[in-house]
Amino acid sequence: MDTHHTPALSPAEAYPAQSARTQRFSLGLPRAFTVAPDGERVLFLRTRGPEDRASCLWLLDGTGERLLVAPEHLGDDGPVPEAERIRRERARERSGGVVAYSADTALQTVVFAVNGRLWHLDLATEALRRLDPAGPVVDPRLDPTGRRVAYVTDGSLHVLEIALGNDQRVAGDDDPLVGWGLAEHVAAESMNRTRGHWWSPGGDRLLAARVDLTPVQRWWIADPANPRTRPREIRYPAAGTANALVSLHVLDLSGTTIDIDWDRETFEYLVSAAWDRHGPLISVQSRDQRTLHVLSADPSTGLTEVLHEQRDTAWVQLLPGTPARTAFGKLVVPDDTPHTRRLLVDGQPATPDGLQLHAVLDVTAESVLFEASSEPTERHVWSHDPAGLRRLTDTPGVHTATRTGDTLVLTANTETGRSFAVRRDGRPDQEIRSLAAAPVLTPRITWMSAGEQELRTALVLPSWYEPGTTLPVLMAPYAGPAMQIVVRATTPAYATAQWYAEAGFAVVIADGRGTPGRGPAWEKTVRGDTLSAPLEDQVIALHAAAEYCPDLDLTRVGIIGWSYGGTLAVAAVLRRPDVFHAAVSGAGPSDQRLYDTHWRERFLGHPDDNPEAYDRSSPIADAANLSRPLLLVHGLADDNVVAAHTLRLSAALLAAGRPHQVLPLSGAGHAPTDEAAVEGLMRHQLHFLKTALQA
């Protein structure tokens, strides 16, 4: 008899594989909720388990949850259209299968595309059928009445009549560099605008963006691991170079086109678009991002009127969900005072000083649903209507919501986990299950406010730590303007920090100046210099953690980060080797002139006007200062922060005679997803840090 058994892995040994298999614990989480007008049914997406990468369509009703569509219901798999692959990359989509859908207002009909094929689902009968579009489908959008679906194929915008099967190209150009109905790179990556066509409320006309990429410079993304593969051409508007030419048009299904008229030379960025009961509502921004106009448009003439202007000497921050209008036409927009981002309704402040507006979630009748926080580590759901202001969530954590009528789907992410609940007036909440995995490691977090700035900081110690045990330190920030990571929620950042802690580190995570959640002045500290203040704040947080826990060994301090955090990690060992003794930098934008126009010029201005700002914020100029171990990691298929950033930094280090390591990830984009690569990368980074810091 075979008595040999494979020994069970410890939680610390098992964690990297678990994190890789679960896509950092994102698989199995419900998302993309749509509520029926009567509140009795909720449609949503979710994979069938914590390691299942196939997203499925589900329905919750009075009988519970029911699986409606799984990918295997749809027949043979096919290739994902290139435009869809790009859309998923911009959305950081980690799963396959049914990754998006569109429903009519009554929630009776649903359409979705899988691998370019278009599907229609009748929710009353649950009959599923494949439609016959003109070509591979990208971003299908059902009209509010459920009669027609608009979609993009081969750069053209089409409308298909569902009952009759008639397919009509409503907009298209013969020029392959001109596309209709999809968001351009900077809109999807930097402006929160992920779409390029919108139906009128009656479903008889479309508002559509036309994108001309002719002036945008060409780049090529190669696959060096497969030399027989042709390099992929992309149009990438690097800082200081030409943007795509974007215009907006009303398309009548009879063939009439009305051009929406605004000063596109001054306001070249189309930030947002929508079509409500009052007509098209758009916002446009100047190239220097210091002026934003909210415009109403007449769909019959294309003439526009300025409803609101927002100016700022640094930049006008874009806020998800705005602008919007109430049923009575009251404009809903953000308003910045030096220390508070407020909600304005009809020109009047609807929120008090100190309550920071993050996003508008829904506007129904005269009620505005939004996310806001007074404590940076939390985010709550609020509502404002003529009766006043109400907070709808209480537990410390990060909360958001979806609403139709009086029914809410509340998403809560707290330190004890995630929950999803349907709330109806006068009835008990109904749960939507999360099937996501719980990390095998439970974070052991001490919350701190460091220094005079009260930097929100999380200190993570080993589960086996006892006072008197000396610990090397690992700083693990993001610390950039795209997000906060020091929040009272269940996040993979904390579980990964605990994994490093179990290996012998004290891990310090801090959100410094420039991060969201603490008001306009805090965010705009980094204008003209995106590294100095954030780096100083990491030092402050480190020293505060060491004061709280004297066992932190400040002679052995490493730093690890990804994207902006990767740039910060490089800057740490180049500019403060007295504090930081080793660094791991992943996908860091090292040469700021290579990053995209809207994101980079927001903080640094135009490189022709402010070259010194780009030099201050690019660690390449400091390459000769390297005296500490440095590991650079980059995905070779990254089309957001291209691998040239890391290659240029490595070349500068070599030219200066500074030893370092470079780890290329074949086929990986900005967020690697291959299980073996993700697990191997985690173990390699840990080995590098332990060796460099003699931990």
KEFI-643382 format. One line per 10 residues: their letters; for each residue z, x, y of C-alpha. Coordinates in steps of 0.05 Angstrom, whole numbers, padded with zeros to 5 digits. Layout:
residues N
a = Z:X:Y; ... .
//
This chain:
residues 695
mdthhtpals = 00000:00000:00000; -00018:00025:00069; 00047:00033:00107; 00017:00067:00167; 00021:00027:00232; -00006:00043:00300; 00054:00051:00345; 00059:00000:00401; 00042:00027:00469; 00095:00028:00522 .
paeaypaqsa = 00081:-00016:00583; 00064:00046:00624; 00015:00071:00571; -00017:00003:00564; -00024:-00013:00638; -00089:00023:00656; -00128:-00011:00600; -00098:-00078:00618; -00116:-00070:00691; -00187:-00051:00673 .
rtqrfslglp = -00197:-00108:00622; -00171:-00161:00670; -00210:-00136:00730; -00144:-00120:00765; -00114:-00186:00742; -00167:-00228:00777; -00197:-00260:00714; -00168:-00328:00697; -00149:-00346:00768; -00175:-00414:00791 .
raftvapdge = -00216:-00414:00856; -00270:-00449:00896; -00237:-00517:00898; -00272:-00581:00919; -00233:-00646:00926; -00264:-00715:00918; -00258:-00761:00978; -00206:-00804:00943; -00166:-00742:00923; -00166:-00761:00850 .
rvlflrtrgp = -00212:-00705:00824; -00215:-00631:00838; -00273:-00586:00818; -00261:-00511:00811; -00283:-00446:00778; -00243:-00405:00729; -00255:-00359:00670; -00225:-00382:00604; -00175:-00326:00598; -00147:-00263:00628 .
edrasclwll = -00201:-00218:00598; -00260:-00266:00600; -00313:-00246:00651; -00353:-00311:00645; -00335:-00359:00701; -00338:-00433:00683; -00338:-00499:00720; -00277:-00543:00710; -00253:-00612:00732; -00182:-00636:00743 .
dgtgerllva = -00170:-00711:00743; -00115:-00758:00722; -00121:-00737:00649; -00115:-00663:00663; -00164:-00605:00663; -00231:-00608:00630; -00284:-00554:00619; -00351:-00580:00646; -00398:-00520:00642; -00393:-00453:00606 .
pehlgddgpv = -00448:-00401:00607; -00464:-00410:00534; -00482:-00483:00549; -00541:-00457:00589; -00583:-00422:00536; -00611:-00352:00536; -00586:-00303:00588; -00634:-00274:00638; -00636:-00222:00693; -00597:-00233:00757 .
peaerirrer = -00645:-00235:00817; -00637:-00175:00863; -00619:-00219:00922; -00564:-00252:00880; -00538:-00185:00858; -00533:-00164:00931; -00498:-00230:00949; -00447:-00218:00894; -00434:-00147:00917; -00421:-00171:00988 .
arersggvva = -00374:-00225:00960; -00339:-00174:00914; -00354:-00221:00856; -00324:-00192:00792; -00346:-00243:00741; -00410:-00271:00713; -00431:-00341:00691; -00422:-00398:00741; -00397:-00357:00801; -00413:-00409:00855 .
ysadtalqtv = -00433:-00482:00860; -00450:-00535:00912; -00429:-00608:00912; -00447:-00670:00951; -00397:-00704:00997; -00378:-00757:00946; -00367:-00705:00891; -00416:-00740:00845; -00468:-00686:00838; -00465:-00611:00830 .
vfavngrlwh = -00517:-00556:00829; -00510:-00483:00812; -00553:-00423:00793; -00541:-00376:00735; -00586:-00315:00729; -00638:-00347:00774; -00641:-00414:00736; -00622:-00478:00773; -00578:-00530:00741; -00557:-00601:00759 .
ldlatealrr = -00494:-00636:00736; -00481:-00710:00743; -00405:-00715:00746; -00404:-00789:00729; -00439:-00780:00662; -00428:-00704:00655; -00502:-00699:00640; -00527:-00628:00651; -00601:-00612:00661; -00642:-00553:00682 .
ldpagpvvdp = -00685:-00564:00744; -00754:-00534:00755; -00754:-00494:00820; -00811:-00451:00846; -00779:-00386:00825; -00713:-00350:00811; -00659:-00385:00852; -00609:-00354:00900; -00554:-00392:00938; -00572:-00465:00922 .
rldptgrrva = -00541:-00515:00971; -00539:-00590:00956; -00549:-00636:01015; -00489:-00681:01032; -00522:-00742:01001; -00536:-00707:00935; -00611:-00722:00936; -00639:-00652:00951; -00622:-00580:00939; -00643:-00523:00985 .
yvtdgslhvl = -00649:-00454:00955; -00679:-00385:00967; -00731:-00354:00923; -00771:-00291:00938; -00749:-00292:01011; -00772:-00364:01023; -00730:-00426:01033; -00747:-00485:00988; -00723:-00557:00981; -00727:-00592:00914 .
eialgndqrv = -00721:-00668:00908; -00675:-00677:00849; -00698:-00746:00826; -00773:-00733:00833; -00775:-00659:00818; -00818:-00645:00880; -00810:-00575:00906; -00829:-00556:00978; -00829:-00489:01013; -00800:-00507:01081 .
agdddplvgw = -00798:-00436:01110; -00828:-00370:01089; -00867:-00309:01113; -00918:-00267:01076; -00884:-00204:01102; -00836:-00180:01047; -00789:-00154:01102; -00778:-00224:01129; -00732:-00271:01093; -00705:-00340:01104 .
glaehvaaes = -00639:-00373:01086; -00595:-00313:01068; -00545:-00272:01107; -00564:-00202:01127; -00520:-00143:01107; -00475:-00138:01169; -00464:-00214:01171; -00441:-00217:01099; -00402:-00151:01100; -00371:-00152:01169 .
mnrtrghwws = -00375:-00221:01201; -00350:-00269:01147; -00418:-00304:01147; -00441:-00305:01075; -00496:-00356:01080; -00561:-00368:01117; -00578:-00443:01112; -00540:-00507:01128; -00557:-00580:01117; -00552:-00634:01171 .
pggdrllaar = -00500:-00688:01156; -00555:-00736:01137; -00589:-00687:01089; -00657:-00694:01123; -00659:-00629:01162; -00638:-00556:01153; -00611:-00503:01200; -00638:-00437:01174; -00634:-00364:01193; -00696:-00321:01193 .
vdltpvqrww = -00682:-00247:01181; -00733:-00193:01199; -00714:-00126:01169; -00774:-00088:01198; -00734:-00048:01249; -00677:-00031:01201; -00680:00039:01172; -00696:00049:01098; -00647:00082:01050; -00652:00093:00975 .
iadpanprtr = -00597:00086:00923; -00613:00127:00861; -00584:00126:00792; -00578:00201:00775; -00550:00185:00706; -00616:00151:00689; -00672:00193:00720; -00726:00146:00694; -00699:00090:00737; -00734:00081:00803 .
preirypaag = -00688:00088:00864; -00670:00022:00896; -00693:00014:00968; -00644:-00019:01016; -00647:-00033:01091; -00581:-00008:01120; -00566:-00010:01195; -00523:00051:01206; -00483:00057:01270; -00528:00067:01330 .
tanalvslhv = -00591:00045:01294; -00631:-00020:01298; -00604:-00084:01269; -00644:-00138:01234; -00677:-00188:01280; -00642:-00254:01266; -00664:-00321:01293; -00643:-00393:01278; -00687:-00454:01267; -00683:-00528:01252 .
ldlsgttidi = -00730:-00547:01195; -00753:-00618:01187; -00776:-00636:01117; -00840:-00663:01146; -00858:-00591:01166; -00834:-00589:01239; -00796:-00526:01261; -00753:-00523:01323; -00729:-00455:01347; -00657:-00450:01370 .
dwdretfeyl = -00659:-00417:01438; -00608:-00365:01461; -00611:-00297:01493; -00621:-00257:01429; -00632:-00192:01467; -00561:-00196:01496; -00529:-00231:01437; -00562:-00201:01376; -00509:-00220:01326; -00510:-00291:01296 .
vsaawdrhgp = -00437:-00295:01277; -00431:-00367:01251; -00470:-00431:01243; -00453:-00502:01222; -00480:-00572:01231; -00427:-00626:01242; -00432:-00698:01266; -00443:-00673:01337; -00501:-00627:01319; -00510:-00553:01306 .
lisvqsrdqr = -00453:-00508:01328; -00463:-00433:01329; -00430:-00370:01355; -00466:-00307:01378; -00439:-00239:01397; -00464:-00182:01440; -00480:-00114:01408; -00418:-00083:01440; -00378:-00141:01410; -00340:-00151:01475 .
tlhvlsadps = -00369:-00220:01489; -00376:-00280:01443; -00409:-00346:01461; -00398:-00412:01425; -00461:-00454:01433; -00480:-00526:01418; -00553:-00536:01401; -00598:-00596:01408; -00635:-00601:01341; -00693:-00638:01374 .
tgltevlheq = -00708:-00587:01428; -00672:-00523:01407; -00638:-00519:01475; -00567:-00491:01474; -00506:-00500:01518; -00447:-00451:01524; -00384:-00488:01503; -00337:-00429:01504; -00338:-00355:01523; -00290:-00303:01497 .
rdtawvqllp = -00287:-00233:01526; -00246:-00171:01509; -00248:-00100:01535; -00243:-00073:01464; -00276:-00125:01419; -00274:-00199:01405; -00242:-00209:01337; -00280:-00258:01292; -00237:-00310:01258; -00257:-00345:01193 .
gtpartafgk = -00268:-00420:01201; -00282:-00418:01276; -00312:-00445:01318; -00304:-00518:01294; -00301:-00587:01325; -00257:-00647:01313; -00285:-00717:01302; -00278:-00730:01377; -00315:-00664:01392; -00255:-00623:01413 .
lvvpddtpht = -00271:-00549:01405; -00227:-00508:01358; -00228:-00433:01372; -00180:-00374:01373; -00151:-00346:01437; -00122:-00276:01445; -00063:-00259:01490; -00040:-00186:01487; 00008:-00198:01429; -00012:-00265:01398 .
rrllvdgqpa = -00075:-00295:01369; -00067:-00369:01384; -00103:-00432:01363; -00139:-00469:01419; -00157:-00542:01412; -00197:-00573:01469; -00179:-00513:01512; -00104:-00522:01502; -00058:-00475:01462; -00037:-00509:01398 .
tpdglqlhav = 00007:-00453:01372; 00065:-00415:01404; 00071:-00342:01423; 00088:-00299:01363; 00052:-00343:01312; -00010:-00303:01292; -00071:-00344:01273; -00109:-00317:01212; -00160:-00370:01194; -00179:-00442:01204 .
ldvtaesvlf = -00184:-00476:01136; -00207:-00546:01152; -00218:-00595:01210; -00213:-00668:01190; -00212:-00723:01242; -00166:-00693:01296; -00125:-00651:01247; -00134:-00576:01242; -00109:-00540:01179; -00099:-00465:01187 .
eassepterh = -00065:-00401:01163; -00016:-00366:01208; 00045:-00321:01206; 00103:-00300:01248; 00127:-00248:01197; 00071:-00199:01178; 00089:-00197:01104; 00078:-00272:01098; 00023:-00322:01112; 00034:-00397:01113 .
vwshdpaglr = -00007:-00461:01117; 00001:-00502:01181; -00029:-00565:01209; -00039:-00588:01280; -00057:-00658:01302; -00040:-00702:01362; 00029:-00714:01333; 00046:-00640:01335; 00050:-00576:01295; 00076:-00573:01223 .
rltdtpgvht = 00086:-00517:01172; 00066:-00540:01103; 00091:-00481:01061; 00160:-00449:01059; 00168:-00398:01004; 00158:-00326:01028; 00089:-00305:01006; 00015:-00312:01022; -00009:-00385:01022; -00076:-00418:01034 .
atrtgdtlvl = -00105:-00487:01022; -00166:-00531:01012; -00166:-00602:01039; -00204:-00667:01034; -00174:-00727:01069; -00100:-00728:01054; -00104:-00686:00991; -00088:-00612:00991; -00100:-00558:00940; -00046:-00507:00957 .
tantetgrsf = -00051:-00436:00932; 00014:-00397:00934; 00020:-00323:00919; 00093:-00302:00920; 00134:-00245:00890; 00145:-00288:00828; 00071:-00301:00816; 00013:-00346:00835; 00011:-00422:00832; -00042:-00475:00847 .
avrrdgrpdq = -00021:-00546:00862; -00055:-00610:00883; -00012:-00646:00934; -00022:-00720:00948; 00022:-00762:00994; 00079:-00797:00958; 00063:-00767:00889; 00087:-00707:00850; 00045:-00644:00855; -00007:-00634:00800 .
eirslaaapv = -00014:-00563:00774; -00079:-00526:00764; -00065:-00473:00712; -00074:-00399:00723; -00099:-00363:00661; -00092:-00294:00692; -00052:-00240:00656; 00016:-00219:00680; 00019:-00143:00688; 00058:-00108:00633 .
ltpritwmsa = 00096:-00073:00689; 00141:-00111:00737; 00142:-00080:00807; 00210:-00056:00831; 00202:-00062:00906; 00248:-00046:00964; 00223:-00078:01029; 00231:-00038:01093; 00214:-00038:01167; 00202:00035:01186 .
geqelrtalv = 00211:00067:01254; 00209:00037:01324; 00144:00002:01306; 00179:-00033:01248; 00122:-00015:01201; 00123:-00062:01142; 00134:-00016:01082; 00144:-00025:01008; 00182:00029:00969; 00169:00027:00893 .
lpswyepgtt = 00216:00067:00848; 00215:00080:00773; 00252:00029:00730; 00291:00088:00701; 00311:00117:00769; 00384:00134:00781; 00411:00164:00846; 00409:00239:00842; 00341:00241:00807; 00291:00278:00851 .
lpvlmapyag = 00224:00245:00857; 00158:00270:00885; 00126:00219:00932; 00059:00183:00929; 00035:00148:00992; -00013:00092:00971; -00039:00058:01034; -00101:00020:01054; -00076:00016:01126; -00144:-00005:01155 .
pamqivvrat = -00166:-00065:01195; -00196:-00104:01137; -00131:-00126:01104; -00056:-00121:01096; -00028:-00098:01030; 00047:-00099:01047; 00057:-00173:01034; 00109:-00211:00994; 00061:-00230:00940; 00040:-00212:00870 .
tpayataqwy = -00016:-00161:00879; -00048:-00108:00834; -00030:-00056:00886; 00044:-00064:00870; 00034:-00064:00794; -00007:00000:00800; 00046:00030:00845; 00097:00016:00791; 00052:00051:00740; 00053:00113:00783 .
aeagfavvia = 00128:00105:00792; 00139:00103:00717; 00102:00169:00714; 00154:00200:00759; 00135:00183:00831; 00168:00145:00887; 00110:00105:00916; 00108:00086:00990; 00059:00033:01016; 00057:00021:01091 .
dgrgtpgrgp = 00015:-00022:01138; 00009:00015:01204; -00025:00003:01270; -00095:-00027:01265; -00078:-00073:01206; -00083:-00149:01215; -00025:-00196:01224; 00012:-00168:01283; -00029:-00189:01342; -00089:-00165:01383 .
awektvrgdt = -00055:-00106:01417; -00031:-00079:01350; -00101:-00086:01319; -00136:-00053:01378; -00092:00009:01380; -00146:00043:01339; -00203:00031:01389; -00238:00097:01397; -00196:00133:01344; -00187:00101:01276 .
lsapledqvi = -00146:00157:01244; -00093:00186:01291; -00045:00127:01299; -00052:00103:01226; -00039:00173:01201; 00022:00181:01246; 00048:00114:01219; 00043:00139:01147; 00087:00198:01166; 00137:00151:01199 .
alhaaaeycp = 00139:00107:01137; 00148:00167:01092; 00207:00194:01131; 00239:00125:01135; 00234:00118:01059; 00265:00187:01050; 00322:00168:01096; 00335:00106:01055; 00329:00143:00989; 00347:00217:00998 .
dldltrvgii = 00321:00234:00928; 00249:00233:00954; 00224:00304:00952; 00186:00315:01017; 00160:00382:00992; 00117:00345:00941; 00080:00288:00975; 00013:00262:00952; -00031:00207:00982; -00083:00163:00948 .
gwsyggtlav = -00130:00112:00978; -00196:00075:00970; -00249:00059:01023; -00214:00065:01091; -00152:00087:01052; -00194:00142:01022; -00214:00168:01091; -00141:00166:01112; -00121:00206:01050; -00172:00260:01067 .
aavlrrpdvf = -00148:00262:01139; -00076:00268:01116; -00087:00334:01078; -00135:00362:01131; -00093:00345:01192; -00022:00343:01166; -00017:00393:01109; 00055:00404:01131; 00070:00333:01106; 00018:00318:01052 .
haavsgagps = 00008:00365:00994; -00048:00332:00953; -00097:00275:00962; -00143:00229:00922; -00198:00197:00964; -00240:00141:00934; -00305:00116:00967; -00282:00139:01036; -00330:00133:01096; -00325:00206:01117 .
dqrlydthwr = -00383:00208:01166; -00374:00148:01211; -00446:00152:01236; -00468:00131:01166; -00428:00066:01167; -00458:-00001:01188; -00468:-00023:01260; -00423:-00083:01266; -00363:-00054:01231; -00365:00016:01258 .
erflghpddn = -00386:00001:01330; -00330:-00051:01334; -00279:00005:01334; -00317:00065:01359; -00372:00038:01405; -00443:00061:01402; -00448:00134:01377; -00495:00153:01433; -00443:00130:01484; -00381:00153:01448 .
peaydrsspi = -00398:00212:01403; -00328:00240:01410; -00298:00177:01380; -00341:00186:01318; -00320:00259:01313; -00246:00241:01319; -00253:00189:01264; -00294:00231:01216; -00254:00282:01174; -00316:00324:01161 .
adaanlsrpl = -00304:00363:01225; -00237:00385:01197; -00264:00409:01130; -00245:00482:01143; -00172:00462:01149; -00165:00442:01076; -00108:00480:01042; -00085:00427:00993; -00113:00400:00928; -00164:00345:00941 .
llvhgladdn = -00201:00299:00892; -00261:00259:00919; -00285:00199:00880; -00347:00157:00894; -00391:00106:00859; -00463:00130:00861; -00490:00059:00866; -00446:00041:00926; -00490:00007:00979; -00432:-00008:01027 .
vvaahtlrls = -00402:00061:01035; -00458:00103:01006; -00443:00165:00965; -00473:00208:01020; -00405:00203:01056; -00370:00240:01000; -00429:00288:00988; -00431:00308:01061; -00356:00320:01061; -00361:00361:00998 .
aallaagrph = -00417:00403:01027; -00375:00417:01089; -00317:00438:01046; -00361:00484:01005; -00391:00514:01067; -00320:00529:01092; -00301:00559:01025; -00249:00505:01010; -00241:00488:00935; -00238:00415:00917 .
qvlplsgagh = -00258:00367:00862; -00312:00313:00863; -00315:00257:00811; -00380:00216:00813; -00379:00147:00781; -00447:00133:00751; -00473:00063:00764; -00411:00041:00802; -00412:00004:00868; -00358:00001:00921 .
aptdeaaveg = -00310:-00032:00873; -00320:-00003:00802; -00317:-00055:00747; -00336:-00019:00682; -00274:-00021:00638; -00279:00049:00610; -00294:00079:00679; -00236:00042:00713; -00186:00061:00659; -00210:00133:00656 .
lmrhqlhflk = -00208:00139:00732; -00136:00115:00735; -00114:00166:00683; -00154:00222:00715; -00123:00208:00784; -00053:00209:00754; -00066:00275:00718; -00094:00306:00782; -00033:00285:00823; 00018:00307:00772 .
talqa = -00016:00374:00765; -00024:00385:00840; 00048:00365:00856; 00078:00395:00793; 00107:00327:00778 .
//
